[in-house]
Amino acid sequence: MKLGPGMLKEKLKGRDKFETAENCSILGIIIGLTLISSGFLVSMLNPKGLAAILLMIGSFIIFLSTVALVLTWIFKEILG
């Protein structure tokens, strides 16, 4: 198994552009969840500053990724 930036690109590639967009949106949701989880962890140690920033950025990434996923599904139904 080779490791590197090409591996992630290879794993995200789908059969068509809609499936690739779905995979990228799901990856965005996972990244957002990771940021939110780390924000909760940081808030246990220090409830100011960095925790709030991580929580807000994570929530925003999840929101954008979810909207992109829903739009991808709509376009897939209309065009595909």
Phi, psi and omega in degrees: 000124179272144179248146178150182182293334179291333181294317180295317179297322179293320181288329181281338183294128180252188179291326178220181184293332179290318179293324176295319178295322176298316180297319179293322178294319179295321176298320177298321177295319179294320178296317178297319177296323177296318178295319179296317180297318178291329175295320176295320179296316179293326181292335175290328181276315182212110188284003183253161167066260189300323180299314180295321179295315179297319179295317180292317180294318178299317179296320180294318179296318178296318179299310181297320180293323178292318177297317178296322179294316179295317177297323177298317178296320180295312180296325179296320178290321182286311186268333186266000000 
